[in-house]
Amino acid sequence: MNQRIRGITDQEAVGPAKELFEASNEMLGRVANLQRILVHSPYVARWFLPLVAAVRQPKAGAVSDVRLRNLAVLKTSTINGCKY
């Protein structure tokens, strides 16, 4: 499956996109591919980032075991046909 909407690179990020990328790097340690696509709609991207942080990052409130969270990510990627 190919992406229909191209993700924004770090170099292309300006204004709200750059702010969201900086926040993502601070909260998650990286900018996820989905975040790079969602930033085309900044309001959606602003909603999505805290949700992901709360689910995935222990310091942001995640209480599940890290192995279980990683397994969920891998399974979701497999179901969605992610090849990497």
C-alpha positions as CSV (number, residue, x, y, z in Angstrom):
1,M,0.0,0.0,0.0
2,N,1.4,3.4,-0.9
3,Q,0.8,6.6,1.0
4,R,-1.7,8.8,-0.7
5,I,-0.7,11.9,1.3
6,R,2.9,12.7,1.5
7,G,4.4,13.3,4.9
8,I,6.1,16.6,5.7
9,T,9.9,16.4,6.3
10,D,11.7,18.2,9.1
11,Q,13.1,20.6,6.6
12,E,9.6,21.4,5.2
13,A,8.0,21.9,8.6
14,V,7.2,25.6,9.2
15,G,4.8,27.4,11.6
16,P,2.4,25.0,13.4
17,A,4.0,21.9,11.7
18,K,7.5,22.9,13.1
19,E,6.0,23.4,16.6
20,L,4.2,20.0,16.5
21,F,7.4,18.3,15.4
22,E,9.4,19.9,18.2
23,A,6.7,18.9,20.7
24,S,6.7,15.3,19.3
25,N,10.4,15.1,19.6
26,E,10.2,16.3,23.2
27,M,7.3,14.0,24.2
28,L,8.1,10.9,22.2
29,G,11.7,11.3,21.2
30,R,10.8,11.3,17.5
31,V,8.2,12.3,14.9
32,A,6.0,9.4,13.8
33,N,5.2,8.9,10.2
34,L,1.5,9.4,11.0
35,Q,2.3,12.7,12.7
36,R,4.1,13.8,9.5
37,I,0.9,13.2,7.5
38,L,-1.6,14.5,10.1
39,V,0.3,17.8,10.2
40,H,-1.4,18.7,6.9
41,S,-4.4,19.3,9.3
42,P,-2.8,21.0,12.4
43,Y,-5.9,20.7,14.5
44,V,-6.0,16.9,14.1
45,A,-2.3,16.7,14.7
46,R,-2.5,18.7,17.9
47,W,-5.2,16.3,19.2
48,F,-3.3,13.2,18.2
49,L,0.1,13.9,19.8
50,P,-1.1,14.1,23.5
51,L,-3.2,10.9,22.9
52,V,-0.2,9.0,21.6
53,A,2.0,10.3,24.4
54,A,-0.5,9.3,27.1
55,V,-0.9,5.8,25.7
56,R,2.8,5.1,25.0
57,Q,4.9,7.2,27.4
58,P,5.1,6.2,31.1
59,K,6.0,9.7,32.1
60,A,2.8,10.9,30.4
61,G,0.5,8.5,32.1
62,A,0.8,5.1,30.3
63,V,0.4,2.3,32.8
64,S,0.6,-0.8,30.6
65,D,3.8,-2.8,30.3
66,V,6.2,-1.5,27.6
67,R,6.4,-5.0,26.1
68,L,2.6,-5.1,25.7
69,R,2.5,-1.6,24.1
70,N,5.3,-2.6,21.7
71,L,3.4,-5.8,20.8
72,A,0.2,-3.8,20.1
73,V,2.2,-1.5,17.8
74,L,3.7,-4.5,15.9
75,K,0.3,-6.2,15.6
76,T,-1.4,-3.1,14.4
77,S,1.3,-2.5,11.8
78,T,1.0,-6.1,10.6
79,I,-2.8,-5.9,10.3
80,N,-2.4,-2.6,8.3
81,G,0.1,-4.1,6.0
82,C,3.0,-2.0,7.1
83,K,6.2,-3.4,5.5
84,Y,8.8,-1.8,7.7
